[in-house]
């Protein structure tokens, strides 16, 4: 903590000189208090809440993105017929037209059981999450357009498979702003980057403060957040001098919105340097909570720590928090053997369960929508003749919704007996986005941004709200 | 798609993939115009027959103005007449210091040195300003600045953009070509023809600018690649080629016409597929992608820079060497059994085999003669017409469309005659650069204006079509465009014209009571100059300059790993940041992973053509300025430079610091405040136990950090 007294925060050099005399004399508020006050006085206008289009069911969104393509038929979309017809050749579309051929059907190696009062089928990959079946809405009818990781991941985040467009978190930030002036509205835990890299949380043509801020679990959570190691603690003094210089500069220029913006971003950054570390400082959490999330002492990296961090950010008013569970390597992309799904599921099952439970117990779940999703499903047939794994599948996949506004203990949409075709209530990626925006109080047809002479939307010209998932 | 959600049924297929394909811009506009979608501002229907940008280019007469004293050039009369109509007064001329700093950032992206400042202040002659303009236009750094503007538009990148983002080590040649072209003031029409069809020019005149003209087609070669195989989703790569061509040279967006006739602009799907045939008849290079690794597919289509005979000899030598390598490796492999394992003979044999295998891999994979320079460039393919794709879906071919240029804009230009077997690119380029093409000159002068004022006269420089906002001064654009063509398409001529105008030389500040701040707060009518924040490149370069670290030489190729080591996939894509003290225009730019610093400070995404960078002030930028070691290092070096001037007093050193960083003399109160600041820092550092010389140095470092992270450093008046 810096012992220097306040050096005044009005604009003139006289103030600075006066303040510096004062400083030599000692006394006054701490500089930190002055800066915090300044941030709270609304200089941080870039990070401010904005009204929704209609009353919102959810104030916050937590996206858990399971990278690589979680199999629907091995997790939440039970297909006994697939077991029964295991090995039978089926017409299998390949990734590209020239790869279409006959492939044997593959029964799921996992055991399914009914759970909860709703009797929802869940495989033994998610034993803990299955216990919350009565809180979940299982959407079994998602579908996307391009069956490559990169394009499907981009689509799931931006609605576009090809040309980079703003991410859903950026759109929500644009629509609703944030409830904490010291933190961005959209923050993303990404130890490793997913397919399509940082494009998935990019604001693109939206104003840059809607960009998802990447948190890199580990020692250095947010780039440049830590003050540099210095021989002395001159940083605070220096910041105050910087403000003085900037104010002197602005005072001589009469149209200063840009200059004030730059100055306020310095103030917010100072606020972030103080607020963000506290958001991730879990020393105050009870042992029971830490155990529930599976967080060990000193852990700043595990999936459980990220889930706990997500809750703490939501508590602090961050609008959208995303957790990307693994990167573009070593993920749910189980081509060779579906058994490879087991460690991936084991890595997230307990923590996701604890996250939902914790949010509920703290009363946060009534304001928070949780979407657990992936980029596409996996084929009901094997990937290659001798494989025990499955290929990418765009025509049907499953995501889970829970929390604010969601019909608990329900399922939405159906696939045929093999899980290869949607037969009821299809939900295209655009519909999925429209539904999330709707729950956040945003009309996806009105959430537009004018760029290059046109109005753009997250849902392009598509999207229907799936009212069936809404309570 | 087996399932069609109700929401999709009213749309004729399209954007985000083979079925849905890219973005339905045109559809958005259709829905906007028929009221199915809400828009922020309803757009009245506009008539192509009377749209300003589509009219034949005339040279308007500069309007009469009441105030005869203010205009310095004819250009100023266009500005002043509108201001007078609005009863606005232009602002006074900026001070000499402001002008010099503005001019330096504007033309070369760097602040003036102490000597340059001194010389300009002392030069009272009438051509003092012109002399600086000429000095900067002749500087090699001019092309680095203005070439970078061009690179934004042509979505310059050092990687291909496929799912594994393969590097393109040859890409830098196109970068350097652009810089050279600006420095040489290559006539803009020639610049366009070389970028679209330089390879065809070399067939006509094999020895004239051969390498340059081949390299220039990097403009097309850099079209975005998709997915994992060679030329996968090629129709989207061609869409990028077509759309970027339209945006860059014509200020037109053609993309929408891929799926259906453009809903706002007079561009039909047939026009699109007329252009499609031209680019589909072009051979694109393949720089690698996941299947380079997984299926051992070599790079293809790179174009040797040497003349054909020489290149053929090199390639023949390469083929022969490949043959030798294979034979030799087979022989050595066979002899392995003879050599005793672990013997020195065996070890040296293994080493030899390893060496040869690497060489083989390098030669097989490079797709060109690895030792002879080649370019990421295009060449002629099979010249033929291609079918229209219904709803933009290559799986639904319609009738073949003869290769042609958008009909609406071809009324005043001669109809194309495509030589048999050729793609038609050269004819397309000649059509674009025809003096009667209404779009080409207007588009470029509007961009040049933007480079000098921060905002263009027509606000979206890559879209002058019916969906764009009408420009503030259409007559001025026309006058500039005629002047541009009359000058032989000289970009430097346009710079001189604009920089010498009273309009450009206005101060960016104003008195609060100026009626402009009420009547025109956004300064659309240019009653003052715009204050601009230095862009990402200028900020970094200036910081390096303050730390005396800026390496002004041209660095050449990037230090990519050798091709025999490439094994990137979408699961483990290419990702690198190469540290360098060269100017930022030379930093390696990827498509899928963005450069962390450049992305933070609003440099464009290299996947798409960018006509205007946003300017953001973000806390994450502030964090960089406060806490990144780069900034700290430049501040330290800057401080050491000032401290080393032992013949100067402290006050003189402070003054020099301000003058170096902010390019103007220090004001007395600034020196006084700075001196108090130094004392306070020293006192605190001393209290924390630092020796007095060390605490002095720390204080100076802090002062220099303030200098190079403050608004006087970051903003240009």
Interface residues (C-beta under 8 A of the other chain):
Chain A: X4 X13 X16 X17 X20 X23 X24 X46 X47 X96 X97 X141 X143 X145 X146 X148 X149 X150 X151 X155 X159 X160 X161 X162 X163 X164 X165 X184 X193 X195 X196 X197 X198 X199 X202 X204 X205 X207 X208 X209 X211 X213 X222 X223 X224 X225 X226 X227 X228 X230 X231 X232 X233 X234 X235 X237 X238 X239 X241 X242 X244 X245 X246 X248 X249 X250 X252 X253 X254 X255 X258 X259 X261 X262 X263 X264 X265 X266 X268 X269 X270 X271 X272 X273 X328 X329 X333 X395 X396 X421 X422 X426 X427 X428 X430 X431 X434 X445 X446 X448 X450 X452 X453 X454 X455 X456 X457 X460 X461 X462 X463 X464
Chain B: X1 X2 X3 X4 X5 X6 X7 X8 X11 X15 X16 X17 X18 X19 X20 X21 X22 X23 X24 X25 X27 X28 X29 X31 X32 X37 X38 X39 X40 X41 X163 X165 X226 X227 X228 X229 X232 X233 X236 X253 X395 X460 X462 X463 X465 X467 X468 X469 X508 X509 X510 X511 X512 X517 X521 X531 X533 X570 X571 X572 X573 X575 X592 X593 X594 X596 X599 X602 X605 X607 X608 X611 X614 X615 X616 X617 X618 X619 X620 X621 X622 X623 X624 X625 X626 X627 X628 X629 X632 X669 X670 X672 X673 X676 X677 X680 X681 X683 X684 X685 X688 X690 X694 X695 X698 X699 X702 X703 X705 X706 X709 X710 X711 X712 X714 X715 X717
